[in-house]
Amino acid sequence: MIEVIKGKKRYPFSKGILAKSITRTGIPMREIYEIVNDVQRKLKGKKRDEVKSGYIKCLVCECLLARGYKTEERYYRITREVKYLQKPMVVMIGGGTGVGKSTIAAEVAHRLGITRSIGSDGIREVMRYMVPYYFMPILHESSFKAGKTLKSPYVKENLIFGFTQQVNSVAEGVHAFIKRGVTEGIHTMINGIHLVPGYIELKEEKDDMFCFHYILHLSDVQNHIQQIYYRSEGSHRDPERYVDEINNIREIQIFIKEMAEENGVMVIENDNINKTISTIMDDVITTLEEEVSK
């Protein structure tokens, strides 16, 4: 049996654990297991009972490069060092209703090894239980219906105004979640419509974390509607409820995009999931590569 030395600890070599670590690259599982078998053969060829974990990492990198996975090798090499960063990562993925935020956030979190994850709607749900409807009705409505709770002769355009009022309320919960993660030094992923650039105040925490903020966008209305139907599969969401409000949903989406451009936040056209993931991963890895090489 081959033992892996990591610091002062020893572990038996596990093909399953090694395969799981390589899944972060996004390459097909068939090839991942082929790489794991290649690594195991090379270890047995050395006829050693123990190896350092860093040596196994080098073998995996060699196998990835030999198969032409230059980008994936870079992802693997850098993400293996994420746990040793001096500051935690905070990745925020925003955008309008039905643009694919949760799907992208889940995959990016997996590839970066982030286990602390939440959606801004989850934060809003907790706040709804704490704050009764009669006290703050805007918190209890969907983002594209929040404006309907406003009844004032001084507010002529309720949609965006109502949405921003809800964003301001939820932003307090988002800030608290991020602050806790930074204090504990835990990498954090947050996704949701409420992550509007310019509305999340992080001045106090910015020097104590690596913050990445992205806005997903769908320019084509038919693609947007199709995405809404797709995300309803396997859930109790009624797609018609959202399709009926598609004009309001897309008006809010435009507002979010404008705020992103105004605040210098990257806007990503999410018409191809793999391309979106690659864009975010390239941006994160480029920043972290500079840090881990210090």
VOMARTOR-825623 format. One record per atom (N, C-alpha, C, O): x, y, z. Coordinates in steps of 0.001 Angstrom, whole numbers, plus 500000, padded with zeros to 6 digits. Layout:
N
XYZ/...
//
This chain:
294
500841498795500000/500000500000500000/500874501252500000/501842501344500754/500529502194499165/501281503438499074/500677504469500026/499464504682500040/501534505100500817/501081506144501728/501468507515501183/502560507704500647/500549508464501331/500781509835500872/501107510694502084/500358510720503060/502231511395502011/502665512263503110/502247513694502812/502593514257501773/501503514266503737/501063515653503598/501301516366504919/500544516213505878/502380517153504943/502769517784506207/503239516727507177/504145515953506869/502630516690508345/502993515701509358/502050514498509352/502178513599510183/501093514488508401/500103513416508352/500362512466507192/501000512816506199/499847511259507351/499976510231506322/498594509675505982/497758509475506864/498368509430504688/497089508897504246/497348507793503226/498319507873502473/496509506774503184/496644505773502125/496256506388500785/495303507164500717/496970506056499734/496656506585498410/495259506145498005/494934504959498063/494429507109497593/493041506820497216/492772507308495794/492913508494495495/492387506384494933/492053506752493558/490803507624493529/490696508532492704/489859507352494426/488619508125494470/488854509571494850/488306510484494233/489680509776495881/489978511145496324/490732511900495245/490465513078495006/491675511228494588/492441511880493526/491524512244492359/491626513335491798/490634511330491999/489698511601490893/488821512798491221/488574513647490364/488346512866492467/487489513981492882/488218515313492744/487619516309492339/489503515334493077/490264516580492978/490442517016491526/490533518211491246/490490516056490603/490690516384489189/489385516831488535/489416517505487506/488233516467489116/486951516867488525/486816518383488451/486030518897487655/487573519099489273/487512520569489248/487980521143487913/487682522294487595/488702520356487140/489183520852485841/488066520871484809/488132521610483827/487027520049485037/485913520005484096/486097519041482937/485265519014482030/487167518245482938/487367517293481844/486475516067482068/486031515836483192/486200515269481012/485308514110481126/485778513096482173/486977512885482352/484811512470482864/485138511512483909/485950510339483373/486819509824484077/485688509913482153/486441508793481578/487929509109481562/488753508274481934/488265510311481134/489676510684481073/490255510901482465/491436510648482701/489420511367483380/489898511559484753/490367510228485333/491436510152485939/489564509178485145/489954507874485678/491145507284484927/491929506532485506/491287507613483661/492481507181482927/493721507844483500/494766507208483635/493606509130483840/494730509858484443/495058509278485812/496228509097486151/494025508986486599/494243508395487930/494979507060487803/495897506775488572/494572506254486836/495246504958486634/496689505155486179/497577504406486586/496925506164485334/498294506468484900/499160506858486096/500302506414486220/498603507691486970/499341508121488162/499649506931489054/500761506807489567/498666506052489240/498877504868490085/499966503967489507/500792503439490251/499974503789488187/501008502962487548/502395503570487743/503362502854488000/502485504887487622/503778505550487799/504262505433489243/505458505276489493/503342505511490175/503719505368491588/504218503955491884/505209503768492590/503512502960491329/503929501576491540/505266501301490866/506066500497491346/505499501987489734/506758501819489024/507941502329489819/509064501862489630/507703503284490710/508771503829491555/509141502860492682/510193502988493308/508252501886492927/508462500881493978/508787501525495325/509728501143496020/507961502523495659/508113503202496947/506835503049497748/505735503031497197/507000502938499059/505837502773499939/505225504100500352/504115504137500882/505949505194500110/505436506503500498/505884507568499508/506982507498498957/505020508557499290/505334509688498412/504714510940499012/503743510863499764/505279512085498678/504713513354499142/503550513750498234/503548513445497041/502567514431498811/501380514826498042/501749515730496871/501106515689495822/502789516546497054/503230517439495986/503707516677494767/503573517151493638/504274515475494995/504749514650493888/503566514131493067/503633514082491838/502497513750493742/501301513276493041/500698514405492215/500242514191491092/500699515616492785/500200516784492052/501002516986490767/500428517278489718/502317516833490842/503164516987489659/502857515921488613/502855516203487414/502596514693489069/502262513614488134/500951513904487406/500832513669486204/499972514416488149/498684514759487533/498883515857486495/498331515786485397/499666516864486839/499927517968485904/500606517457484643/500282517899483541/501537516539484795/502219515952483644/501219515216482745/501265515338481521/500329514463483358/499337513704482594/498373514630481855/498003514360480712/497969515711482500/497062516668481865/497722517325480657/497106517454479599/498966517736480818/499696518371479720/499938517396478580/499878517773477410/500213516142478921/500452515123477900/499209514893477048/499311514489475890/498037515149477620/496781514978476895/496315516277476234/495230516331475655/497127517301476322/496791518560475669/495919519488476483/495402520472475952/495741519196477768/494898520013478632/495731521090479341/495946521043480552/496182522040478558/497028523097479114/496251524003480080/496715524292481183/495065524444479647/494242525310480504/493795524569481751/493838525115482854/493363523315481578/492895522513482703/494016522227483693/493780522159484900/495241522057483184/496395521840484075/496628523065484944/496956522958486126/496451524233484333/496608525488485069/495537525602486158/495829525983487292/494302525268485800/493217525288486782/493544524357487956/493419524736489121/493962523138487623/494249522138488659/495376522612489579/495277522523490802/496418523103488979/497598523517489756/497278524660490703/497699524650491860/496532525650490215/496230526826491043/495153526529492081/495280526944493232/494099525819491694/493015525547492655/493493524661493797/492916524695494884/494533523875493572/495084523056494658/495747523908495731/495975523449496851/496057525163495374/496717526069496320/495748527038496979/496140527805497858/494480527009496561/493491527961497070/493371527913498584/493234528950499233/493421526710499150/493256526558500599/494377527228501398/494240527461502599/495483527533500723/496618528140501425/496673529663501263/497624530299501718/495668530242500624/495636531697500465/495561532380501824/494955531860502761/496179533542501919/496169534284503169/494842534982503415/494507535328504547/494084535185502326/492778535841502437/491728534977501738/492041534295500763/490493534999502225/489447534192501598/488941534805500295/489042536012500074/488396533942499439/487741534397498211/486265534652498482/485634533941499264/485727535665497832/484283535897497825/483888536064496360/484294537023495704/483102535132495860/482659535180494465/481168535505494444/480364534792495044/480809536569493762/479409536986493653/478961536907492192/479591537490491309/477879536187491949/477342536047490598/475907536571490580/475003535959491148/475716537702489927/474415538343489871/473821538310488481/474389537717487564/472681538947488330/472001538980487038/470504538881487228/470029538646488340/469762539058486157/468304539041486226/467728537665486497/468449536670486562/466433537631486651/465710536375486886/465863535433485690/465662535842484546/466217534178485952/466248533159484914/467415533206483949/467310532657482852/468524533836484310/469668533897483390/470696532800483646/471703532722482943/470452531946484654/471359530822484905/472353531042486028/473399530394486057/472052531934486947/472991532263488032/473322531060488919/474488530788489205/472287530351489344/472490529229490275/473311528113489637/474183527534490285/473040527813488383/473773526762487679/475254527099487577/476110526267487877/475547528313487155/476932528741487007/477620528807488370/478767528383488508/476929529333489364/477511529467490707/477878528103491278/478942527950491878/477010527112491099/477271525772491633/478499525155490989/479323524550491675/478631525301489672/479765524699488968/481071525408489298/482092524758489522/481043526733489329/482257527496489648/482689527212491090/483880527071491365/481726527129492003/482048526826493402/482730525467493508/483707525309494240/482213524490492774/482818523152492779/484255523204492272/485154522625492881/484465523889491174/485806523921490574/486817524678491438/488014524395491395/486332525629492212/487231526391493085/487320525791494482/488078526273495323/486545524740494727/486577524107496042/485874524916497113/486208524806498293/484899525732496717/484149526557497676/482952525754498182/482120525302497395/482872525582499493/481776524800500081/480735525675500776/479640525202501077/481056526926501031/480108527846501672/479399528640500577/479995529519499954/478125528325500348/477412528939499236/475971529242499623/475352528497500382/475446530337499096/474060530723499380/473530531610498256/474301532265497555/472224531625498095/471586532515497134/470981533700497860/470562533572499011/470928534849497210/470378536035497876/468894535858498193/468382536482499123/468194535006497423/466792534726497742/466678533944499047/465693534074499773/467692533132499341/467715532411500607/467857533376501771/467228533213502816/468704534392501570/468875535424502595/467581536205502762/467175536510503884/466930536531501640/465655537256501696/464593536438502420/463775536989503157/464606535113502209/463623534250502859/463768534292504380/462773534335505104/465016534278504859/465258534370506305/464762535711506834/464132535783507889/465056536772506084/464635538105506504/463105538217506519/462546538924507358/462428537525505600/460955537552505553/460351536952506821/459321537418507310/460998535920507343/460497535304508566/460702536213509775/459966536149510760/461720537056509670/462023537946510791/461231539247510737/460918539837511771/460908539689509515/460208540972509337/458823540704508753/458732540194507636/457750541026509458/456392540745508979/456018541552507739/456586542612507474/455064541035506996/454629541653505737/454167543090505938/454534543974505164/453365543329506970/452803544670507166/453876545710507477/453669546907507273/455035545240507976/456108546170508313/456979546483507088/457406547621506899/457238545456506255/458058545658505053/457549544761503926/458166543736503635/456441545124503290/455842544292502234/456767544082501040/456681543057500364/457632545025500780/458515544948499608/459451543749499687/459926543255498664/459715543282500909/460608542148501125/459921540820500812/460581539805500589/458591540841500798/457813539614500661/457343539343499233/456673538342498979/457693540233498300/457279540043496909/458476539663496034/459623539930496390/458204539048494906/459262538740493945/459900540040493471/459278541102493519/461125539950493020/461863541153492610/461126541954491543/461167543184491545/460449541253490627/459762541951489542/458349542393489919/457633542974489104/457954542110491168/456647542559491648/456757543462492878/455748543929493404/457973543700493324/458175544492494540/457592545889494412/457080546440495386/457664546465493220/457161547816493004/455660547951493204/455162549045493471/454930546830493075/453473546882493225/453048547127494671/451893547465494933/453984546956495611/453652547208497020/453768548685497361/453358549119498437/454334549458496427/454530550886496677/453305551681496207/452883551569495056/452763552457497088/451616553301496748/451920554723497192/451703555105498342/452426555486496242/452786556859496565/452616557738495329/453007557341494231/452050558903495492/451881559823494356/453211560398493894/453300561009492829/454249560193494710/455566560749494387/456443559773493604/457523560137493140/455980558547493460/456744557542492721/455999557214491429/454951556569491458/456543557660490293/455886557470489011/456263556128488365/455464555540487637/457465555659488632/457935554418488025/458232553437489160/459255553549489836/457336552485489361/457452551597490511/458371550402490319/458931549909491299/458550549915489086/459274548672488854/460716548730489366/461091547965490255/461520549633488808/462928549708489187/463081550266490598/463941549820491358/462240551248490948/462328551814492287/462019550742493341/462720550628494346/460966549962493099/460615548899494036/461708547846494124/462033547363495208/462276547493492968/463360546509492937/464562546997493746/465125546242494539/464957548258493550/466122548771494270/465864548880495765/466788548737496565/464629549131496146/464303549157497569/464461547763498179/464945547616499301/464046546745497424/464239545377497900/465729545037497957/466193544410498909/466470545451496936/467914545208496890/468598545834498098/469448545206498729/468230547067498419/468827547746499579/468579546970500867/469454546895501730/467393546396500996/467049545635502202/467849544335502279/468432544022503316/467873543582501181/468570542294501154/470083542485501246/470792541618501756/470576543626500748/472017543902500762/472594543835502169/473755543468502351/471780544190503171/472255544131504551/472552542691504957/473550542418505624/471671541767504546/471890540355504841/473061539785504066/473831538981504591/473194540206502806/474318539764501978/475627540222502597/476585539453502680/475668541471503030/476865542024503644/477241541245504902/478415540951505129/476242540915505715/476491540174506952/477070538790506654/477974538326507349/476542538130505610/477021536802505239/478479536862504770/479300536027505149/478780537853503950/480148538023503451/481097538358504595/482191537801504690/480670539267505456/481509539691506580/481856538518507484/482988538406507954/480884537641507727/481136536458508561/482161535544507899/483052535014508563/482028535365506590/482980534524505874/484385535081505913/485349534338506094/484506536392505743/485818537048505781/486424536933507184/487617536663507325/485614537136508207/486087537037509589/486607535636509898/487616535476510585/485904534616509380/486294533233509630/487333532726508639/487874531633508807/487613533524507598/488592533108506600/488090531982505712/488869531125505295/486781531976505418/486166530907504629/485790531424503238/485159532472503104/486182530681502219/485816531044500845/484297530973500677/483656530042501164/483732531954499990/482276532103499923/481787532331498497/482399533068497724/480674531686498165/480004531900496881/478591532409497151/477846531797497917/478223533514496530/476862534039496635/476343534305495227/477057534855494389/475111533918494974/474503534252493692/473120534823493941/472496534528494960/472636535642493011/471295536168493166/471070537485492457/472012538199492111/469817537788492252/469431539012491552/469755540260492362/469886541347491801/469887540110493683/470112541270494546/471571541737494580/471886542735495228/472450541027493893/473867541407493888/474113542453492806/474883542230491871/473462543574492945/473539544647491957/474762545522492253/474891546052493357/475648545673491285/476822546521491486/476437547919491958/475520548541491420/477150548400492968/476859549721493508/475947549695494715/475781550705495399/475344548523494981/474411548418496104/474952547561497253/474386547560498347/476042546836497008/476660546011498051/477903546734498555/478897546835497837/477852547229499766/478944548022500330/479954547113501027/479645546492502043/481185547041500460/482207546148501005/483540546865501230/484599546240501181/483487548155501471/484722548931501648/485548548441502823/486775548381502742/484882548091503913/485608547654505107/486298546310504898/487346546051505491/485714545452504056/486245544094503879/487158543938502665/487828542913502538/487205544920501773/487871544736500477/489347544361500586/489860543630499739/490030544848501612/491452544546501762/491702543203502439/492841542742502514/490646542585502926/490788541322503657/490248540136502878/490056539058503440/490002540328501590/489464539231500784/489820539425499316/490215540510498889/489669538347498558/489755538409497100/488310538393496608/487636537365496684/487842539515496112/486435539633495727/486285539610494201/486945540360493482/485407538737493735/485130538609492309/483632538788492103/482830538101492735/483256539702491227/481847540005491009/481555539921489513/482249540535488702/480531539162489156/480152538992487753/478639539149487600/477870538814488501/478233539663486449/476817539788486125/476534538974484864/477160539188483826/475586538037484961/475187537237483805/474043537935483077/473206538596483692/474025537776481763/473048538500480946/472596537619479790/473377536820479273/471340537759479382/470816537075478193/470169538120477293/469115538665477620/470803538392476166/470305539431475259/469072538991474492/468166539789474258/469033537729474102/467935537224473279/466745536835474150/466882536009475053/465593537416473891/464418537176474720/463939535719474632/463509535157475639/464008535103473449/463574533718473320/464501532772474077/464051531793474674/465771533067474048/466742532283474815/466456532422476311/466572531463477074/466081533633476709/465764533915478103/464530533108478543/464529532499479613/463499533111477719/462274532368478032/462563530868478102/462064530166478981/463377530392477158/463740528972477156/464471528593478443/464244527520479002/465343529476478902/466086529239480135/465144529170481342/465360528381482262/464104529998481330/463121529997482421/462380528660482459/462152528112483537/462006528136481300/461337526825481253/462302525716481690/461914524783482394/463548525832481267/464550524810481605/464773524729483113/464854523635483672/464872525884483771/465167525868485203/463987525381486040/464159525023487205/462786525367485449/461605524906486185/461548523385486277/460822522838487106/462315522702485425/462321521246485434/462893520725486750/463935521189487213/462206519764487340/462678519191488596/462408520075489799/462981519852490865/461550521068489653/461212521954490772/459709522240490759/458995521804489856/459240522975491764/457828523354491833/457575524744491247/456483525292491391/458578525307490593/458412526628489995/457462526560488802/457554525659487968/456565527509488738/455659527610487598/456279528562486575/456308529770486810/456778528046485442/457448528908484457/456548529999483892/457011531087483551/455241529691483796/454311530669483222/454256531938484067/454054533032483540/454434531791485370/454416532950486270/455515533941485892/455338535156485990/456636533403485465/457766534258485093/457664534737483652/457997535884483351/457206533862482760/457069534239481356/456052535365481206/456221536254480372/454999535325482015/453988536384481964/454566537742482351/454037538788481974/455665537708483114/456295538950483584/457619539224482871/458446539994483359/457814538585481708/459113538654481033/459548540084480702/460739540388480757/458611540958480363/458978542341480045/459558543053481260/460563543755481151/458924542873482420/459436543475483651/460763542851484057/461678543543484503/460856541534483898/462089540818484234/463249541330483395/464354541518483903/462997541553482119/464069542003481234/464391543485481440/465520543916481205/463411544251481874/463698545651482189/464625545742483405/465527546579483444/464397544885484382/465276544836485552/466658544337485140/467677544813485641/466680543367484217/467962542853483729/468786543969483087/469994544059483307/468134544812482299/468826545934481654/469388546884482696/470513547366482566/468597547152483736/469053548030484810/470292547448485498/471246548176485773/470282546154485775/471426545506486431/472665545607485550/473762545880486036/472483545384484253/473611545477483324/474174546894483300/475391547079483307/473308547879483273/473760549275483275/474545549602484539/475543550320484480/474103549083485680/474809549312486932/476167548614486934/477130549115487515/476236547461486285/477506546739486183/478498547545485339/479661547701485711/478030548044484218/478906548837483342/479338550118484025/480474550561483856/478442550717484796/478754551955485504/479790551726486606/480582552616486916/479778550529487194/480674550227488314/481861549347487933/482597548883488804/482044549120486653/483205548355486196/483173546877486529/484223546264486723/481978546293486598/481825544868486895/481622544112485583/480871544551484712/482298542971485453/482229542199484218/480826541678483929/480200541055484786/480334541934482713/479049541407482254/479329540263481287/480091540421480334/478708539109481536/478955537920480717/477667537478480036/476659537233480699/477703537378478720/476559536865477974/476493535357478193/477355534614477724/475467534915478907/475394533507479311/474613532651478312/473680531942478689/474997532722477053/474327531908476034/475041530575475818/474597529739475030/476157530390476533/476891529131476472/477483528864477857/478400529562478291/476959527861478540/477367527605479924/478859527348480054/479511527909480935/479405526506479187/480833526186479269/481702527416479054/482725527592479716/481285528258478127/482041529485477857/481988530425479057/482989531049479410/480811530522479684/480659531385480864/481547530902482004/482228531697482651/481533529596482244/482360529022483311/483833529284483036/484582529652483941/484245529094481793/485648529320481422/486045530778481618/487147531069482083/485142531695481263/485420533127481419/485644533476482888/486591534186483228/484772532974483750/484899533260485185/486144532585485749/486901533206486494/486361531326485401/487529530607485914/488826531264485479/489752531387486281/488909531689484226/490119532360483734/490395533629484520/491542533914484866/489348534390484803/489508535636485542/489972535376486974/490890536033487465/489332534413487639/489696534091489019/491109533511489092/491920533933489917/491394532547488226/492697531878488248/493832532848487951/494901532753488554/493610533791487019/494644534779486694/495010535609487922/496184535879488174/493991536009488683/494241536790489899/494937535943490961/495902536388491582/494445534723491167/495006533866492210/496402533372491851/497227533143492736/496669533207490561/497989532736490120/499078533703490553/500162533296490970/498773534979490448/499732536003490880/499983535908492381/501098536135492848/498929535569493133/499028535494494591/499800534261495045/500675534370495904/499497533095494489/500144531862494943/501596531779494492/502379531010495050/501956532573493479/503343532549492997/504262533455493801/505473533471493580/503684534215494741/504498535123495561/505379534338496537/506131534936497306/
//
